[in-house]
Amino acid sequence: MREEDLDWDVYHIIEMNGHITMDELLELSNQPGDVIGDSVARLERRCLVARTGTGVRVLPVQESIARCQLQHCMDDRLFMEHGVIKVRRESKRDPR
């Protein structure tokens, strides 16, 4: 199976369940753990899903856009944590 097809299937399994644990995802997908882990990582890099403490969830469109902008377009001091945009504190060694 091509990676794109697998990612599409994994995305839809996650979406149908709203929030799903990795164990449930492995069971429903009938794929090995490393294959599913790689697929979830690709979906996460593409700002389509987010890992939570207990599993994976599909990102709403607004959060997906915000994550994409933070990842590719904005100042690298900004980051998103639990759906909240935060600013990294500057290092104490920074002379500014």
Secondary structure, DSSP 8 states (H G I E B T S, - for coil): --HHHHHHHHHHHHHHHSEE-HHHHHHHHT--HHHHHHHHHHHHHTTSEEE-SSSEEE--HHHHHHHHHHHHTS-TTEEEETTEEEE----TT---
